[in-house]
Amino acid sequence: MPKVIFLPNEEFCPEGMVVDAAAGDNLLEVAHNAGVEIHHACDGSCACTTCHVVIREGFDSLNEASDQEEDMLDKAWGLEMDSRLSCQCVVGDEDLVVEIPKYNINHANEAAH
């Protein structure tokens, strides 16, 4: 069973955290189930970048990013080569080390009321 190691983040996980995950689990759901409340303005529909994370270890064990995710990531603050949207990540068989960036940009399209 892979482990997900969330590096310390002042807002979301001050002490850092190690949680168990199963291959096939969604990374955003793993975080939320562990009490790591990563923002997700679009409810995980790949329409914003608020759940942007950087995968410090285990990147190659994740599912491949879709074209839609790649397009959204282009708008993310602090984009790195190992950046992903946590709502689109499917945990593989390897442990992950995840960094939640200090800042994010909300690009969700909101309907006019």
Order of alpha helices (4+ residues) and beta strands (2+ residues): beta-beta-alpha-beta-alpha-beta-beta
